[in-house]
């Protein structure tokens, strides 16, 4: 059995027309890209919605660490 040449319009064995359409591949790639874009958009929307609101971003926050470490013998 021989391979069918790329530029053949018909199969050399049975004579049926060769249809080499990349339409399905292109549609699958477009659908995948749109799905990925929708998922990224949803991720950022949900991440922003679930973030805690800032109380007052203009005021500096209080330090959380103590000024000096606790003594080691107690």
ABEGO torsion letter per residue (X at the ends): XBBBBAABABBAAAGBBBBBBAAAAAAAAAAAAAAAAAAAAAAAAAAAAABBBBABAABBBBBABBABBBBAAX
